[in-house]
Every structure is written in structure tokens, then in C-alpha cells.
Amino acid sequence: MDYDNYDIEDFACEHSFQQYCKGEDPEAIAFWENWTKKNPARQDIIDAARKLVMILNAGQEKRDDQLSRLQKGLQQRQILENKLDIKKPDSYPFRRAAKYISGIAATIIIAAGLYFLQDKRYPKDEQVSRSYNQSKSYRTGKSERKTIVLPDGTFITLNHNSFLLLPADFGKQVREVHLRGEGFFDVKQDPVHPFLVHTNTVTVKVLGTTFNLKAHPADAGITETTLLKGIVEVELNQGLQKKYLLRAGQKIRTVAHAGKSAIATGNIQAQISPLSKEGVLYRPAETGWTRSRIELSNEKLSDIALKLGKWYGIRIEFGDENVKDLRYSGTFESETIAEALEALQLSYPFNFKAENEKIIITH
């Protein structure tokens, strides 16, 4: 078996590697210890994969079920490419590794709309390096996911079309990152060095927690922080000096120039609301992508098109304005984009066709 091109999640799905991580098979232990010695350049990948296996093993679901979902996730992209002829990105180093990392340390799922240097385009690597004193930057394309391990042991998985900036002085006094797009954070707890996540409208301070932060540039200034476990502090930016302390089971929604029902704070308004429970767990739709599924609840087809476009990494357009206001509900896990749209057609009919790298929806 050629393991030279294996990524984090590839190792995590390898049965003998799982046995090695858990110390169950002396032969597997001997093999992987020897392989690691012969491949020192892969040490960081091996360490990250071992951590992923142990996290999956300690999660709420059975390990076999979790690994089965992970393997389905690895197959999903190839299915979509074959059906819609979407070109695979040149680099795809860490595709879906931390998708199921949850319930340990501080887990953050973030979708953020940060505009670096007031530039609405992704900054070029040279610009980022000069402007942020040799800081590191990571990005993903429209059909790509990537897992990063920070120097402090924090895992970050970037979803499609995302950008992460790691300052050069990360961890010296505080741990802070800047994010635009969407990411899943498994933050290592360190009371001495707080962990801060910056977006263009809010800054979230991690106090040991699991939460979802959504602030896409396309969402018209709307930011949602959904807290599943622990406590977070949400501070409004733009010099408003307004802070909110969120506890498990709460969601705060901030809107630039929002409606009358929100709590007005300068140019940004905030409203706190409770979450619904699934048994004893909080599993809101906002975190569906970490469970390898997308959840829809009585949503307009225009909004669904945006979600599906981000999820599958493809542009969806409308050839007929009349179908935009049709509403649908549903949950999709392993379906391709075509299968998801076909399922929606069963409620209120519409037509769609795939052309090159986009889908057009008509009546």
C-alpha cells in the first residue's frame, strides 16, 4: 500500500492505522512506528491523524458509525464531479478531516465575512505577508476543504471558499485568527492564552465551548453565533464596545441596520433567542455541515440555492424569478446536488439543468 499521498482523514479511515493508534495490534504498531521513522516529513500528518482517530473513538456516536460517515464524505466529492463534470482542484490536502471532531476542548464552527484591508477579493499571498509581518494564510477553493493544525494543537477545517489568517505572533500573548468564509475549530484550551476569532462585525472570545459562527459576506451584514456548549463572549466591532455573554442553548443574531424587533446598538442590532433541542443535545441546522448534512426548514428556494451552492461548490442561477419564493424543507446527507434538487421537486415542481460549472433552475 502506498501511503505517501495519504491525508489526515485517509489515515484515520485505514483499519491498521486505527489499531496502531489504540494499541490493539502489535503487528500494526510495529509497522506504523517503522513507517513513521522512514517518513519523518509526514510526522505532522501522522500526529494529526492519530488525534482524529482518538477523537472519533471518544465521540458521542459509535466509532464505526463515525468512520463510515467520514468515508462517505470522501466519496461524495467524486460522485458530484462525475455527475456534473466539475474539475478537481489542483491541491486538496486535507479534505474533510475534522468534520466529526466535537465534544472535546473547545469546538468552534465558524462562517465569517472578514474583509482584509478593505479588499473584497482574496488577498494575494505576497500582500498578506507584507501587511501582516510574515503571517501565514490558508485558503480553499469552491470545491475544496482543508484541515490545518495550529502550533498550539488547535484543529481548523476550512469549508469551501474560505480564508484564514494566522498572525506571526500567534500564541505569544493571545491566540487570535481572522476568518472569512466557514471553518470548524477544535480549540485547545489554554486559560493563559485566550483564543479570539475576528470577523468584520464581531469578535468571539473562546472561554471553553462549542459554537457556530456564521457571517458570510453575501448574507447582507447578518451574523449568527449559535452556542451548543459552554460560554462565549461576543463583542460587536466598529467601536461599539458592546459585549454579550452567551450560554449553552442560546443564539445571538446581529444585523447591520436590522428590523425593529432587534435590540438596537449603534449601527448593529442584536437579538438573543433560545435553541431547540434534539433529545439532550443541541444540534441546530447551522452545524449540519459538520455532520456531513445540510438541513432545510421551510426555506425559500432562493435561499436554498445559496446554501446548496456553498455546500456543493457550484453556482446556482435562476432562469425564472417565479420559483424563487417556493418553500421547501428537507435534510440531505450523502446525496449529490442533482439528487437533492430532484428530492425538492417532489414537493413543488420546478426544472433544472447543469451547464458547465453551474446549474440553472426554471419553472
N, C-alpha and C positions, 0 to 999 in steps of 0.2 A: 504494500500500500504506500502510495506517495503522499506524505503529509506536508510537503514543503509549501504547498499553496493553501493549506487549511487556515480558516479564520477562527475566531473565538468560538462561534456557535457550531462550526463544523467539528471541532474537538469535543465540545460539550455533548454532541449527539453520537459520538463514537463510543460504542459499548465498552471496549477495553480501556479507553481513557477514563470513563466513569468508574470502572473497577479500580483503576490506579488511584484516582482521587479519593475514593472511600477506603482504600487499603484492603479490598476484598480478595484480590487475586495476586499472589506472589509473582506469577509469570508476567502479568500486566505491569506490576510495579517495576520489575526489573527492566522490562522493555522500555517503558516511558522514561525511567531515570537515565537509561543509557542513551535514548534518542535525544533527550534534553541536553545531555552533556555534549553530544556530537553536533547539536544545533543551537549554540549559545545565542545566536541572533534572534531566535524565536522565543527566548525566555519570557519576555513580557507578555506575549500571546498566550503561552502556556499558563503563566500565573493568573492571567485574567480568566482563562477558560476554567481553571480549577476553581476559582472563586464562583464563577457562574454555576458550575455543577453543584457546589455545596449550597448555594442559594436556592437553586431549584429543588434540591433534596430537602431543604428546610422549610419550603413554602407551604401554603395552606392546602394546595391540591396535591394529589399523589404525584411523585416524581415522574412516573411513566406517562401520566396524562400530560404533564407539562412538557416533557421532552417530545411527545407526539405532536403537541401544538407547535413547538419550535420547528420540528421537521416539516410540518405543513406550511409554516411560514416560509421556509427556504424554497419550497416547491411553488409557492403562489406566484412569485415574480416570473418564473419560467413559463407558467401556464398563461399569464397575461401577455408576455412577449410573443408567444406562439400564436395566440388568438388574434392579437391586434398588430402584430409585426412592429413592436416597439423596440428600438435599438437599445442594447445593454450598454450602460456607461463603461468607460474605459477602466475606471477603478471602482471596486466595490469591496473594500477590505473587511468591513465588519457590518454585516447586513442587518441582522435582527437580534443581536446577542442579548441585550438587556431587556428585551420585551417582557420577560416574565420575572425580572428582579423586583421583588416587593416584600414588604413586611420586615425589613431589617434596616438598620441605620436610619438615615433619612432619605426617603424616596420622593423625588420631585418629577412631575411630568409637566413640561413647560411648552407653551406655544407663545412666542413673543415677537413683537413688532418693533425691534430696535433699529433705528436709522443711525448708522455710524457716520460722524462728521457731516450730518445733514445730507448724506448722499443716499438716494433711494435705490441705487444699484448696489450689487455686492462689491465691496472694496477689493481692489486688486491686492495680491499678497504684498507687493512692494510698498503700496500705500499704507497698509496695515502695519508693516514692520517699521516704517519711518515714523508714523504717527503715534504708535504705542510702544516705542522703545524696545524693539525686538520681541514683542509679544507674539504668541502663537495663535493661529487662526485655523479653523476647521470648517468645511462646508460640504453639503451634499447636493446632488442634482435632483431632477424631478422624479427619477425612478430609483433613488439610492437611499439607503440607510447606512449609518456608520456608528460604530461604538468606539469611544475614547476612554482611556484610563488616565486620570489626572495624577500628578505627583503625590497627592495625599491619599490615593487609593479610591477616590470617587469615580464611579462609572457614569458616563453620559452617553446615551444613544440619541443621535440626531435623526429626525424623521426627514421626509422629502423637503427639498428646497429650504434648507436651514443653514444658519451661520453662527458659529460660536467663537468668541474672542476670549483668550486667556492671557491676562496681563503678565508682563515679565516678572513682576514682584509677587505673583500669586503665592499665598501661604506665609509670607514673611510677617505680616501683621494681621491681615484678614484674608479670607479666601473669597474672591469675587470673580464673577464671569459676566459676560454680556452676550445676550442671545437674541437672534432674530430667526423666527421660524418655529420649530417644535422640537422638544427634546425630553427624554426620560432621564431623570437624575437619581442616582443612588448615592447619596452624600454620606461620606464617612463622618461620624460625629466627632467633634473636637471643640469643647467648650472654650478653649483658649483662643482659637482662631475661628470667628464666625464665618458662615457661608452666606454670601449675598448674590442674588440673581437680579441683574439690571435689565429692564426693558425701557421703552421710550416713555411709558406712562406711569409705571410703578416699579418699586424695588421691593423684593421679597427677602426677608431675613429668616433663615432657617434656624429653628430652635429645637430641632429633633422631630421630624414629621414626615407625613406622606401627603402630597397635594398636587393639584393640577393647575397650571397657569396658562391661560390662552390669551394671546394678544397679537393676532395676525394683522399685518398692515392693511389687508383687504377687508378687514372687519369694521371699518369706519370708526376707529377710535374706541372700540369696545374691548375691555379686558375683563376676564373672569378668573378668579382664584378659587378653586374648589378644594376644601380641606377634608381629607379622609381620616387622618390620624395625627395626634399631637397638637402643636401650636405653631402658627406662623404670624409674623408681623408684616403687614402690608402698608407701605408708605407711598403716598402719592407724590409724584415728581412735580416738576415745574415750579419749585419753590413754595409749594402749598403747605409744607410741614404738617401734614395731617396723616396720622397713623391709625391703623385698625388692627386689633388683635383678634385673630380668628381661631376658633376651637373646632375640634373634630365634629363633622356633621354640618358645617356651615359653608356657604359660598358667598363671596363678595363680587359684585359686578360693578365695574366702574365704566362710565361713559363720558366722553367729551361732548358737552352740550346735550345732555340726556333729557328725558321727559320729566314731567312734573312730579312723578311718584318717587323719584330718587332723592337721596339726601344731597343737597347742593353743597359743594365745597369748591369755591373758586370756579374755574372753567371745567373742572372734572367733577362728576357726581358719582356717589357710591350708594349701593343698596345691598344689605345683607339678608340672605334668605336661607332656610334650612334645606338639607338634602334628604332625599328619600332613601330608605334602607332596603337592602336585599338580604333578608334574614338578619344576621347580626353584623353584616358587612355593608360599608358604603361602597357601591360600585356604580357611580354615575356614568352617563353616556360619554362624558368628557374624557374618561380614561379608557374608553373602549379600545383604542388603538394599541394599548399596552397588553390587552388580552387578545390581540390579533382579530379584532372585530370592530365593525362600525355600527352604531346604533342610531336609529331614526325614530322620532316620536312626533307624529302629526306635523311634519315639516313641509314647507313649500318645496316644489321641485327645483326652483331656482337655487335655494339654499342647499338642497341635497346635491345638486350638480357641483357646487363648490366643494362640498365635503368629499364626494366621490373623486373629484379631480385631484384633490390633495392626496387622498388615500392611495389611489392607483397611479398617480404620477402622469396624468394625461389631461389635456384640455377638453372641456365640455362646453359646447356652444348651443344656442337655441336658434332654430330656423323659423320658429313660430312663437310669438310672445304669449299666445293664449294659453299655453300649457304651463307657464312658469308658476302660476298660483295653485296648481293642483297639489293636494297634500297627501303625504304617504307616511306610513310607519313600517318599521322592519329592522331586523338585525342580520348582518352579513359577516361571516367568518372566513370561510375558505373559498367563497365564490369569486369568479373573475368579474371584471367590470361588466362584461356582456351579460353574464348570468344574473348579476344584481339588477341591472336595468330590466331584464326580462321578467324578474320577480315583481318589480314595481308595476309593470304593465298589466299584471293580473287584477290590480285594484281599479285604476283608471287608465284606459288605453292611451298610448302615445307611440310614436315611431322613433327609431334612432338608427343611425348608420355610422360606421367608422371610416374615416378618410385620413390616410397617412397617420399622423400622430394626434388626431383629435376626433371627438365624437359629436355629431350634430343631432339634436333632438327636435322633432317636429310633431305636429298633431296627428 
